Amino acid sequence: MTALAMLIGMLPMSLALGEGGEQNAPLGRAVIGGLAVATVYTLFFVPVMYSLMRRRTPKILTAEQEA
């Protein structure tokens, strides 16, 4: 929700609306792109990597291996 609000809030800046807007437009586009990529990673990449790492069965150590 907060990422979506930030993306929508940055739209006027990235569209270069208003006087001098063309100077700030690249910054707005960079912020939108970075936030979109970070959101996708957070929602999809991180849980997938966690589940892949969690699938491995834990090793059971014997008394000899612990020492």
PQR file of N, CA, C, O and H, with PARSE charges and radii, in Angstrom:
ATOM      1  N   MET A   1       0.819  -1.187   0.000 -0.4000 1.5000
ATOM      2  CA  MET A   1       0.000   0.000   0.000 -0.0000 2.0000
ATOM      3  C   MET A   1       0.868   1.258   0.000  0.5500 1.7000
ATOM      4  O   MET A   1       0.623   2.192  -0.764 -0.5500 1.4000
ATOM      5  N   THR A   2       1.875   1.272   0.857 -0.4000 1.5000
ATOM      6  CA  THR A   2       2.720   2.470   0.901 -0.0000 2.0000
ATOM      7  C   THR A   2       3.537   2.614  -0.369  0.5500 1.7000
ATOM      8  O   THR A   2       3.758   3.732  -0.836 -0.5500 1.4000
ATOM      9  H   THR A   2       2.074   0.514   1.477  0.4000 1.0000
ATOM     10  N   ALA A   3       3.989   1.500  -0.936 -0.4000 1.5000
ATOM     11  CA  ALA A   3       4.737   1.573  -2.194 -0.0000 2.0000
ATOM     12  C   ALA A   3       3.846   2.092  -3.311  0.5500 1.7000
ATOM     13  O   ALA A   3       4.283   2.901  -4.129 -0.5500 1.4000
ATOM     14  H   ALA A   3       3.809   0.593  -0.557  0.4000 1.0000
ATOM     15  N   LEU A   4       2.611   1.638  -3.350 -0.4000 1.5000
ATOM     16  CA  LEU A   4       1.676   2.118  -4.365 -0.0000 2.0000
ATOM     17  C   LEU A   4       1.396   3.607  -4.190  0.5500 1.7000
ATOM     18  O   LEU A   4       1.333   4.342  -5.175 -0.5500 1.4000
ATOM     19  H   LEU A   4       2.256   0.981  -2.685  0.4000 1.0000
ATOM     20  N   ALA A   5       1.232   4.054  -2.965 -0.4000 1.5000
ATOM     21  CA  ALA A   5       1.005   5.477  -2.710 -0.0000 2.0000
ATOM     22  C   ALA A   5       2.212   6.303  -3.142  0.5500 1.7000
ATOM     23  O   ALA A   5       2.058   7.390  -3.700 -0.5500 1.4000
ATOM     24  H   ALA A   5       1.284   3.457  -2.165  0.4000 1.0000
ATOM     25  N   MET A   6       3.393   5.795  -2.889 -0.4000 1.5000
ATOM     26  CA  MET A   6       4.608   6.503  -3.298 -0.0000 2.0000
ATOM     27  C   MET A   6       4.721   6.560  -4.813  0.5500 1.7000
ATOM     28  O   MET A   6       5.099   7.590  -5.371 -0.5500 1.4000
ATOM     29  H   MET A   6       3.518   4.913  -2.436  0.4000 1.0000
ATOM     30  N   LEU A   7       4.396   5.458  -5.481 -0.4000 1.5000
ATOM     31  CA  LEU A   7       4.440   5.445  -6.946 -0.0000 2.0000
ATOM     32  C   LEU A   7       3.464   6.454  -7.537  0.5500 1.7000
ATOM     33  O   LEU A   7       3.803   7.194  -8.461 -0.5500 1.4000
ATOM     34  H   LEU A   7       4.090   4.621  -5.028  0.4000 1.0000
ATOM     35  N   ILE A   8       2.266   6.477  -7.005 -0.4000 1.5000
ATOM     36  CA  ILE A   8       1.267   7.425  -7.500 -0.0000 2.0000
ATOM     37  C   ILE A   8       1.683   8.855  -7.191  0.5500 1.7000
ATOM     38  O   ILE A   8       1.462   9.758  -7.998 -0.5500 1.4000
ATOM     39  H   ILE A   8       1.990   5.876  -6.255  0.4000 1.0000
ATOM     40  N   GLY A   9       2.282   9.061  -6.031 -0.4000 1.5000
ATOM     41  CA  GLY A   9       2.736  10.400  -5.664 -0.0000 2.0000
ATOM     42  C   GLY A   9       3.881  10.899  -6.528  0.5500 1.7000
ATOM     43  O   GLY A   9       4.028  12.108  -6.710 -0.5500 1.4000
ATOM     44  H   GLY A   9       2.462   8.328  -5.376  0.4000 1.0000
ATOM     45  N   MET A  10       4.684  10.012  -7.057 -0.4000 1.5000
ATOM     46  CA  MET A  10       5.815  10.401  -7.895 -0.0000 2.0000
ATOM     47  C   MET A  10       5.439  10.590  -9.362  0.5500 1.7000
ATOM     48  O   MET A  10       6.242  11.104 -10.141 -0.5500 1.4000
ATOM     49  H   MET A  10       4.565   9.030  -6.910  0.4000 1.0000
ATOM     50  N   LEU A  11       4.248  10.188  -9.745 -0.4000 1.5000
ATOM     51  CA  LEU A  11       3.836  10.320 -11.147 -0.0000 2.0000
ATOM     52  C   LEU A  11       3.911  11.752 -11.671  0.5500 1.7000
ATOM     53  O   LEU A  11       4.462  11.957 -12.752 -0.5500 1.4000
ATOM     54  H   LEU A  11       3.596   9.770  -9.112  0.4000 1.0000
ATOM     55  N   PRO A  12       3.386  12.750 -10.964 -0.5600 1.5000
ATOM     56  CA  PRO A  12       3.498  14.115 -11.507  0.2800 2.0000
ATOM     57  C   PRO A  12       4.949  14.553 -11.717  0.5500 1.7000
ATOM     58  O   PRO A  12       5.261  15.256 -12.678 -0.5500 1.4000
ATOM     59  N   MET A  13       5.820  14.136 -10.818 -0.4000 1.5000
ATOM     60  CA  MET A  13       7.231  14.500 -10.955 -0.0000 2.0000
ATOM     61  C   MET A  13       7.848  13.822 -12.173  0.5500 1.7000
ATOM     62  O   MET A  13       8.625  14.444 -12.897 -0.5500 1.4000
ATOM     63  H   MET A  13       5.566  13.565 -10.037  0.4000 1.0000
ATOM     64  N   SER A  14       7.515  12.566 -12.404 -0.4000 1.5000
ATOM     65  CA  SER A  14       8.115  11.830 -13.521 -0.0000 2.0000
ATOM     66  C   SER A  14       7.536  12.243 -14.871  0.5500 1.7000
ATOM     67  O   SER A  14       8.170  12.030 -15.904 -0.5500 1.4000
ATOM     68  H   SER A  14       6.884  12.061 -11.816  0.4000 1.0000
ATOM     69  N   LEU A  15       6.354  12.822 -14.877 -0.4000 1.5000
ATOM     70  CA  LEU A  15       5.733  13.245 -16.135 -0.0000 2.0000
ATOM     71  C   LEU A  15       6.173  14.636 -16.568  0.5500 1.7000
ATOM     72  O   LEU A  15       5.748  15.121 -17.616 -0.5500 1.4000
ATOM     73  H   LEU A  15       5.838  12.995 -14.038  0.4000 1.0000
ATOM     74  N   ALA A  16       7.023  15.287 -15.770 -0.4000 1.5000
ATOM     75  CA  ALA A  16       7.564  16.615 -16.072 -0.0000 2.0000
ATOM     76  C   ALA A  16       6.454  17.643 -16.231  0.5500 1.7000
ATOM     77  O   ALA A  16       6.474  18.449 -17.161 -0.5500 1.4000
ATOM     78  H   ALA A  16       7.369  14.894 -14.918  0.4000 1.0000
ATOM     79  N   LEU A  17       5.490  17.614 -15.323 -0.4000 1.5000
ATOM     80  CA  LEU A  17       4.420  18.596 -15.350 -0.0000 2.0000
ATOM     81  C   LEU A  17       4.872  19.870 -14.644  0.5500 1.7000
ATOM     82  O   LEU A  17       5.600  19.809 -13.653 -0.5500 1.4000
ATOM     83  H   LEU A  17       5.473  16.959 -14.567  0.4000 1.0000
ATOM     84  N   GLY A  18       4.456  20.979 -15.135 -0.4000 1.5000
ATOM     85  CA  GLY A  18       4.770  22.252 -14.490 -0.0000 2.0000
ATOM     86  C   GLY A  18       6.080  22.836 -14.986  0.5500 1.7000
ATOM     87  O   GLY A  18       6.807  22.241 -15.782 -0.5500 1.4000
ATOM     88  H   GLY A  18       3.865  21.028 -15.940  0.4000 1.0000
ATOM     89  N   GLU A  19       6.344  24.033 -14.472 -0.4000 1.5000
ATOM     90  CA  GLU A  19       7.541  24.754 -14.888 -0.0000 2.0000
ATOM     91  C   GLU A  19       8.788  24.131 -14.255  0.5500 1.7000
ATOM     92  O   GLU A  19       8.826  23.890 -13.049 -0.5500 1.4000
ATOM     93  H   GLU A  19       5.754  24.516 -13.825  0.4000 1.0000
ATOM     94  N   GLY A  20       9.791  23.879 -15.069 -0.4000 1.5000
ATOM     95  CA  GLY A  20      11.013  23.253 -14.587 -0.0000 2.0000
ATOM     96  C   GLY A  20      10.878  21.766 -14.316  0.5500 1.7000
ATOM     97  O   GLY A  20      11.785  21.149 -13.758 -0.5500 1.4000
ATOM     98  H   GLY A  20       9.760  24.075 -16.049  0.4000 1.0000
ATOM     99  N   GLY A  21       9.772  21.197 -14.700 -0.4000 1.5000
ATOM    100  CA  GLY A  21       9.529  19.784 -14.435 -0.0000 2.0000
ATOM    101  C   GLY A  21      10.443  18.853 -15.195  0.5500 1.7000
ATOM    102  O   GLY A  21      10.743  17.752 -14.732 -0.5500 1.4000
ATOM    103  H   GLY A  21       9.035  21.698 -15.154  0.4000 1.0000
ATOM    104  N   GLU A  22      10.891  19.293 -16.370 -0.4000 1.5000
ATOM    105  CA  GLU A  22      11.765  18.427 -17.161 -0.0000 2.0000
ATOM    106  C   GLU A  22      13.117  18.209 -16.485  0.5500 1.7000
ATOM    107  O   GLU A  22      13.847  17.279 -16.827 -0.5500 1.4000
ATOM    108  H   GLU A  22      10.647  20.187 -16.745  0.4000 1.0000
ATOM    109  N   GLN A  23      13.440  19.066 -15.533 -0.4000 1.5000
ATOM    110  CA  GLN A  23      14.691  18.900 -14.804 -0.0000 2.0000
ATOM    111  C   GLN A  23      14.575  17.797 -13.741  0.5500 1.7000
ATOM    112  O   GLN A  23      15.551  17.098 -13.471 -0.5500 1.4000
ATOM    113  H   GLN A  23      12.847  19.821 -15.255  0.4000 1.0000
ATOM    114  N   ASN A  24      13.412  17.641 -13.151 -0.4000 1.5000
ATOM    115  CA  ASN A  24      13.207  16.646 -12.096 -0.0000 2.0000
ATOM    116  C   ASN A  24      12.648  15.323 -12.607  0.5500 1.7000
ATOM    117  O   ASN A  24      12.596  14.348 -11.858 -0.5500 1.4000
ATOM    118  H   ASN A  24      12.619  18.209 -13.370  0.4000 1.0000
ATOM    119  N   ALA A  25      12.234  15.275 -13.857 -0.4000 1.5000
ATOM    120  CA  ALA A  25      11.611  14.063 -14.400 -0.0000 2.0000
ATOM    121  C   ALA A  25      12.514  12.825 -14.307  0.5500 1.7000
ATOM    122  O   ALA A  25      12.029  11.762 -13.921 -0.5500 1.4000
ATOM    123  H   ALA A  25      12.276  16.067 -14.465  0.4000 1.0000
ATOM    124  N   PRO A  26      13.800  12.920 -14.645 -0.5600 1.5000
ATOM    125  CA  PRO A  26      14.638  11.704 -14.529  0.2800 2.0000
ATOM    126  C   PRO A  26      14.729  11.179 -13.096  0.5500 1.7000
ATOM    127  O   PRO A  26      14.770   9.967 -12.880 -0.5500 1.4000
ATOM    128  N   LEU A  27      14.761  12.072 -12.133 -0.4000 1.5000
ATOM    129  CA  LEU A  27      14.799  11.645 -10.739 -0.0000 2.0000
ATOM    130  C   LEU A  27      13.510  10.909 -10.378  0.5500 1.7000
ATOM    131  O   LEU A  27      13.548   9.869  -9.721 -0.5500 1.4000
ATOM    132  H   LEU A  27      14.728  13.056 -12.308  0.4000 1.0000
ATOM    133  N   GLY A  28      12.378  11.447 -10.805 -0.4000 1.5000
ATOM    134  CA  GLY A  28      11.098  10.795 -10.529 -0.0000 2.0000
ATOM    135  C   GLY A  28      11.006   9.428 -11.167  0.5500 1.7000
ATOM    136  O   GLY A  28      10.490   8.488 -10.561 -0.5500 1.4000
ATOM    137  H   GLY A  28      12.347  12.292 -11.338  0.4000 1.0000
ATOM    138  N   ARG A  29      11.500   9.311 -12.381 -0.4000 1.5000
ATOM    139  CA  ARG A  29      11.474   8.008 -13.062 -0.0000 2.0000
ATOM    140  C   ARG A  29      12.392   7.003 -12.380  0.5500 1.7000
ATOM    141  O   ARG A  29      12.059   5.822 -12.277 -0.5500 1.4000
ATOM    142  H   ARG A  29      11.920  10.074 -12.873  0.4000 1.0000
ATOM    143  N   ALA A  30      13.544   7.468 -11.916 -0.4000 1.5000
ATOM    144  CA  ALA A  30      14.470   6.576 -11.223 -0.0000 2.0000
ATOM    145  C   ALA A  30      13.884   6.087  -9.897  0.5500 1.7000
ATOM    146  O   ALA A  30      14.036   4.920  -9.533 -0.5500 1.4000
ATOM    147  H   ALA A  30      13.814   8.427 -11.999  0.4000 1.0000
ATOM    148  N   VAL A  31      13.221   6.979  -9.190 -0.4000 1.5000
ATOM    149  CA  VAL A  31      12.607   6.595  -7.920 -0.0000 2.0000
ATOM    150  C   VAL A  31      11.488   5.590  -8.160  0.5500 1.7000
ATOM    151  O   VAL A  31      11.377   4.604  -7.432 -0.5500 1.4000
ATOM    152  H   VAL A  31      13.097   7.926  -9.485  0.4000 1.0000
ATOM    153  N   ILE A  32      10.669   5.826  -9.158 -0.4000 1.5000
ATOM    154  CA  ILE A  32       9.574   4.907  -9.474 -0.0000 2.0000
ATOM    155  C   ILE A  32      10.124   3.533  -9.884  0.5500 1.7000
ATOM    156  O   ILE A  32       9.623   2.503  -9.432 -0.5500 1.4000
ATOM    157  H   ILE A  32      10.759   6.628  -9.750  0.4000 1.0000
ATOM    158  N   GLY A  33      11.141   3.519 -10.730 -0.4000 1.5000
ATOM    159  CA  GLY A  33      11.727   2.255 -11.159 -0.0000 2.0000
ATOM    160  C   GLY A  33      12.352   1.488 -10.005  0.5500 1.7000
ATOM    161  O   GLY A  33      12.151   0.280  -9.881 -0.5500 1.4000
ATOM    162  H   GLY A  33      11.548   4.355 -11.097  0.4000 1.0000
ATOM    163  N   GLY A  34      13.098   2.169  -9.172 -0.4000 1.5000
ATOM    164  CA  GLY A  34      13.726   1.514  -8.031 -0.0000 2.0000
ATOM    165  C   GLY A  34      12.719   0.982  -7.038  0.5500 1.7000
ATOM    166  O   GLY A  34      12.875  -0.121  -6.513 -0.5500 1.4000
ATOM    167  H   GLY A  34      13.262   3.151  -9.273  0.4000 1.0000
ATOM    168  N   LEU A  35      11.697   1.758  -6.784 -0.4000 1.5000
ATOM    169  CA  LEU A  35      10.668   1.319  -5.845 -0.0000 2.0000
ATOM    170  C   LEU A  35       9.870   0.143  -6.403  0.5500 1.7000
ATOM    171  O   LEU A  35       9.500  -0.766  -5.660 -0.5500 1.4000
ATOM    172  H   LEU A  35      11.571   2.653  -7.210  0.4000 1.0000
ATOM    173  N   ALA A  36       9.609   0.158  -7.689 -0.4000 1.5000
ATOM    174  CA  ALA A  36       8.884  -0.956  -8.308 -0.0000 2.0000
ATOM    175  C   ALA A  36       9.707  -2.247  -8.252  0.5500 1.7000
ATOM    176  O   ALA A  36       9.176  -3.312  -7.936 -0.5500 1.4000
ATOM    177  H   ALA A  36       9.909   0.896  -8.293  0.4000 1.0000
ATOM    178  N   VAL A  37      10.993  -2.150  -8.558 -0.4000 1.5000
ATOM    179  CA  VAL A  37      11.858  -3.340  -8.514 -0.0000 2.0000
ATOM    180  C   VAL A  37      11.986  -3.855  -7.089  0.5500 1.7000
ATOM    181  O   VAL A  37      11.920  -5.062  -6.857 -0.5500 1.4000
ATOM    182  H   VAL A  37      11.425  -1.285  -8.815  0.4000 1.0000
ATOM    183  N   ALA A  38      12.169  -2.954  -6.137 -0.4000 1.5000
ATOM    184  CA  ALA A  38      12.296  -3.373  -4.736 -0.0000 2.0000
ATOM    185  C   ALA A  38      11.019  -4.030  -4.233  0.5500 1.7000
ATOM    186  O   ALA A  38      11.075  -4.986  -3.460 -0.5500 1.4000
ATOM    187  H   ALA A  38      12.223  -1.974  -6.326  0.4000 1.0000
ATOM    188  N   THR A  39       9.869  -3.522  -4.666 -0.4000 1.5000
ATOM    189  CA  THR A  39       8.599  -4.103  -4.247 -0.0000 2.0000
ATOM    190  C   THR A  39       8.423  -5.507  -4.826  0.5500 1.7000
ATOM    191  O   THR A  39       7.978  -6.419  -4.129 -0.5500 1.4000
ATOM    192  H   THR A  39       9.823  -2.745  -5.294  0.4000 1.0000
ATOM    193  N   VAL A  40       8.769  -5.675  -6.088 -0.4000 1.5000
ATOM    194  CA  VAL A  40       8.659  -6.997  -6.720 -0.0000 2.0000
ATOM    195  C   VAL A  40       9.596  -7.990  -6.033  0.5500 1.7000
ATOM    196  O   VAL A  40       9.212  -9.128  -5.764 -0.5500 1.4000
ATOM    197  H   VAL A  40       9.130  -4.934  -6.655  0.4000 1.0000
ATOM    198  N   TYR A  41      10.822  -7.555  -5.752 -0.4000 1.5000
ATOM    199  CA  TYR A  41      11.756  -8.440  -5.053 -0.0000 2.0000
ATOM    200  C   TYR A  41      11.222  -8.822  -3.680  0.5500 1.7000
ATOM    201  O   TYR A  41      11.307  -9.982  -3.276 -0.5500 1.4000
ATOM    202  H   TYR A  41      11.134  -6.630  -5.971  0.4000 1.0000
ATOM    203  N   THR A  42      10.677  -7.856  -2.972 -0.4000 1.5000
ATOM    204  CA  THR A  42      10.179  -8.129  -1.632 -0.0000 2.0000
ATOM    205  C   THR A  42       8.991  -9.078  -1.656  0.5500 1.7000
ATOM    206  O   THR A  42       8.869  -9.944  -0.790 -0.5500 1.4000
ATOM    207  H   THR A  42      10.609  -6.914  -3.301  0.4000 1.0000
ATOM    208  N   LEU A  43       8.126  -8.921  -2.628 -0.4000 1.5000
ATOM    209  CA  LEU A  43       6.906  -9.726  -2.668 -0.0000 2.0000
ATOM    210  C   LEU A  43       7.095 -11.110  -3.285  0.5500 1.7000
ATOM    211  O   LEU A  43       6.368 -12.042  -2.939 -0.5500 1.4000
ATOM    212  H   LEU A  43       8.225  -8.218  -3.331  0.4000 1.0000
ATOM    213  N   PHE A  44       8.055 -11.257  -4.188 -0.4000 1.5000
ATOM    214  CA  PHE A  44       8.197 -12.520  -4.896 -0.0000 2.0000
ATOM    215  C   PHE A  44       9.557 -13.179  -4.695  0.5500 1.7000
ATOM    216  O   PHE A  44       9.614 -14.351  -4.322 -0.5500 1.4000
ATOM    217  H   PHE A  44       8.645 -10.501  -4.469  0.4000 1.0000
ATOM    218  N   PHE A  45      10.635 -12.472  -4.927 -0.4000 1.5000
ATOM    219  CA  PHE A  45      11.973 -13.053  -4.909 -0.0000 2.0000
ATOM    220  C   PHE A  45      12.368 -13.546  -3.517  0.5500 1.7000
ATOM    221  O   PHE A  45      12.851 -14.669  -3.373 -0.5500 1.4000
ATOM    222  H   PHE A  45      10.588 -11.520  -5.230  0.4000 1.0000
ATOM    223  N   VAL A  46      12.172 -12.730  -2.510 -0.4000 1.5000
ATOM    224  CA  VAL A  46      12.582 -13.098  -1.154 -0.0000 2.0000
ATOM    225  C   VAL A  46      11.809 -14.320  -0.644  0.5500 1.7000
ATOM    226  O   VAL A  46      12.444 -15.237  -0.122 -0.5500 1.4000
ATOM    227  H   VAL A  46      11.780 -11.817  -2.626  0.4000 1.0000
ATOM    228  N   PRO A  47      10.481 -14.387  -0.764 -0.5600 1.5000
ATOM    229  CA  PRO A  47       9.785 -15.593  -0.306  0.2800 2.0000
ATOM    230  C   PRO A  47      10.166 -16.855  -1.086  0.5500 1.7000
ATOM    231  O   PRO A  47      10.237 -17.939  -0.508 -0.5500 1.4000
ATOM    232  N   VAL A  48      10.406 -16.725  -2.371 -0.4000 1.5000
ATOM    233  CA  VAL A  48      10.806 -17.894  -3.162 -0.0000 2.0000
ATOM    234  C   VAL A  48      12.168 -18.393  -2.704  0.5500 1.7000
ATOM    235  O   VAL A  48      12.361 -19.597  -2.540 -0.5500 1.4000
ATOM    236  H   VAL A  48      10.348 -15.844  -2.841  0.4000 1.0000
ATOM    237  N   MET A  49      13.109 -17.487  -2.498 -0.4000 1.5000
ATOM    238  CA  MET A  49      14.429 -17.903  -2.031 -0.0000 2.0000
ATOM    239  C   MET A  49      14.349 -18.521  -0.635  0.5500 1.7000
ATOM    240  O   MET A  49      15.037 -19.501  -0.348 -0.5500 1.4000
ATOM    241  H   MET A  49      12.951 -16.509  -2.632  0.4000 1.0000
ATOM    242  N   TYR A  50      13.526 -17.959   0.218 -0.4000 1.5000
ATOM    243  CA  TYR A  50      13.366 -18.521   1.563 -0.0000 2.0000
ATOM    244  C   TYR A  50      12.809 -19.939   1.488  0.5500 1.7000
ATOM    245  O   TYR A  50      13.295 -20.837   2.175 -0.5500 1.4000
ATOM    246  H   TYR A  50      12.967 -17.163  -0.015  0.4000 1.0000
ATOM    247  N   SER A  51      11.795 -20.139   0.660 -0.4000 1.5000
ATOM    248  CA  SER A  51      11.200 -21.474   0.568 -0.0000 2.0000
ATOM    249  C   SER A  51      12.173 -22.478  -0.050  0.5500 1.7000
ATOM    250  O   SER A  51      12.175 -23.650   0.327 -0.5500 1.4000
ATOM    251  H   SER A  51      11.400 -19.409   0.102  0.4000 1.0000
ATOM    252  N   LEU A  52      12.991 -22.032  -0.988 -0.4000 1.5000
ATOM    253  CA  LEU A  52      13.990 -22.936  -1.568 -0.0000 2.0000
ATOM    254  C   LEU A  52      15.045 -23.324  -0.541  0.5500 1.7000
ATOM    255  O   LEU A  52      15.474 -24.477  -0.495 -0.5500 1.4000
ATOM    256  H   LEU A  52      12.990 -21.080  -1.294  0.4000 1.0000
ATOM    257  N   MET A  53      15.457 -22.385   0.269 -0.4000 1.5000
ATOM    258  CA  MET A  53      16.462 -22.696   1.299 -0.0000 2.0000
ATOM    259  C   MET A  53      15.865 -23.527   2.423  0.5500 1.7000
ATOM    260  O   MET A  53      16.563 -24.332   3.039 -0.5500 1.4000
ATOM    261  H   MET A  53      15.108 -21.448   0.231  0.4000 1.0000
ATOM    262  N   ARG A  54      14.612 -23.342   2.687 -0.4000 1.5000
ATOM    263  CA  ARG A  54      13.952 -24.049   3.785 -0.0000 2.0000
ATOM    264  C   ARG A  54      13.667 -25.506   3.432  0.5500 1.7000
ATOM    265  O   ARG A  54      13.497 -26.328   4.333 -0.5500 1.4000
ATOM    266  H   ARG A  54      14.045 -22.688   2.187  0.4000 1.0000
ATOM    267  N   ARG A  55      13.611 -25.844   2.157 -0.4000 1.5000
ATOM    268  CA  ARG A  55      13.319 -27.217   1.721 -0.0000 2.0000
ATOM    269  C   ARG A  55      14.397 -28.195   2.122  0.5500 1.7000
ATOM    270  O   ARG A  55      14.121 -29.377   2.333 -0.5500 1.4000
ATOM    271  H   ARG A  55      13.749 -25.177   1.425  0.4000 1.0000
ATOM    272  N   ARG A  56      15.606 -27.722   2.228 -0.4000 1.5000
ATOM    273  CA  ARG A  56      16.704 -28.621   2.587 -0.0000 2.0000
ATOM    274  C   ARG A  56      16.478 -29.156   3.988  0.5500 1.7000
ATOM    275  O   ARG A  56      16.199 -28.404   4.922 -0.5500 1.4000
ATOM    276  H   ARG A  56      15.830 -26.763   2.057  0.4000 1.0000
ATOM    277  N   THR A  57      16.604 -30.461   4.117 -0.4000 1.5000
ATOM    278  CA  THR A  57      16.397 -31.078   5.433 -0.0000 2.0000
ATOM    279  C   THR A  57      17.599 -30.774   6.321  0.5500 1.7000
ATOM    280  O   THR A  57      18.738 -30.794   5.856 -0.5500 1.4000
ATOM    281  H   THR A  57      16.831 -31.072   3.359  0.4000 1.0000
ATOM    282  N   PRO A  58      17.352 -30.498   7.568 -0.5600 1.5000
ATOM    283  CA  PRO A  58      18.470 -30.215   8.469  0.2800 2.0000
ATOM    284  C   PRO A  58      19.294 -31.471   8.727  0.5500 1.7000
ATOM    285  O   PRO A  58      18.769 -32.583   8.795 -0.5500 1.4000
ATOM    286  N   LYS A  59      20.568 -31.266   8.863 -0.4000 1.5000
ATOM    287  CA  LYS A  59      21.466 -32.398   9.130 -0.0000 2.0000
ATOM    288  C   LYS A  59      21.403 -32.741  10.614  0.5500 1.7000
ATOM    289  O   LYS A  59      21.439 -31.860  11.473 -0.5500 1.4000
ATOM    290  H   LYS A  59      20.994 -30.363   8.808  0.4000 1.0000
ATOM    291  N   ILE A  60      21.310 -34.019  10.892 -0.4000 1.5000
ATOM    292  CA  ILE A  60      21.305 -34.485  12.275 -0.0000 2.0000
ATOM    293  C   ILE A  60      22.718 -34.946  12.598  0.5500 1.7000
ATOM    294  O   ILE A  60      23.237 -35.884  11.993 -0.5500 1.4000
ATOM    295  H   ILE A  60      21.281 -34.734  10.194  0.4000 1.0000
ATOM    296  N   LEU A  61      23.319 -34.277  13.550 -0.4000 1.5000
ATOM    297  CA  LEU A  61      24.689 -34.598  13.915 -0.0000 2.0000
ATOM    298  C   LEU A  61      24.718 -35.656  15.006  0.5500 1.7000
ATOM    299  O   LEU A  61      23.921 -35.630  15.944 -0.5500 1.4000
ATOM    300  H   LEU A  61      22.897 -33.515  14.041  0.4000 1.0000
ATOM    301  N   THR A  62      25.641 -36.573  14.862 -0.4000 1.5000
ATOM    302  CA  THR A  62      25.850 -37.559  15.915 -0.0000 2.0000
ATOM    303  C   THR A  62      26.767 -36.973  16.976  0.5500 1.7000
ATOM    304  O   THR A  62      27.318 -35.887  16.793 -0.5500 1.4000
ATOM    305  H   THR A  62      26.288 -36.594  14.100  0.4000 1.0000
ATOM    306  N   ALA A  63      26.931 -37.674  18.070 -0.4000 1.5000
ATOM    307  CA  ALA A  63      27.788 -37.190  19.168 -0.0000 2.0000
ATOM    308  C   ALA A  63      29.229 -37.044  18.696  0.5500 1.7000
ATOM    309  O   ALA A  63      29.928 -36.133  19.139 -0.5500 1.4000
ATOM    310  H   ALA A  63      26.483 -38.555  18.219  0.4000 1.0000
ATOM    311  N   GLU A  64      29.680 -37.902  17.825 -0.4000 1.5000
ATOM    312  CA  GLU A  64      31.052 -37.830  17.317 -0.0000 2.0000
ATOM    313  C   GLU A  64      31.257 -36.610  16.439  0.5500 1.7000
ATOM    314  O   GLU A  64      32.319 -35.989  16.484 -0.5500 1.4000
ATOM    315  H   GLU A  64      29.112 -38.642  17.464  0.4000 1.0000
ATOM    316  N   GLN A  65      30.260 -36.256  15.641 -0.4000 1.5000
ATOM    317  CA  GLN A  65      30.379 -35.121  14.744 -0.0000 2.0000
ATOM    318  C   GLN A  65      30.304 -33.797  15.495  0.5500 1.7000
ATOM    319  O   GLN A  65      30.899 -32.815  15.052 -0.5500 1.4000
ATOM    320  H   GLN A  65      29.397 -36.760  15.605  0.4000 1.0000
ATOM    321  N   GLU A  66      29.606 -33.741  16.593 -0.4000 1.5000
ATOM    322  CA  GLU A  66      29.473 -32.508  17.348 -0.0000 2.0000
ATOM    323  C   GLU A  66      30.782 -32.109  18.013  0.5500 1.7000
ATOM    324  O   GLU A  66      31.060 -30.919  18.161 -0.5500 1.4000
ATOM    325  H   GLU A  66      29.123 -34.539  16.953  0.4000 1.0000
ATOM    326  N   ALA A  67      31.574 -33.065  18.408 -0.4000 1.5000
ATOM    327  CA  ALA A  67      32.810 -32.775  19.141 -0.0000 2.0000
ATOM    328  C   ALA A  67      33.951 -32.424  18.227  0.5500 1.7000
ATOM    329  O   ALA A  67      35.057 -32.154  18.696 -0.5500 1.4000
ATOM    330  H   ALA A  67      31.348 -34.032  18.288  0.4000 1.0000
TER
END
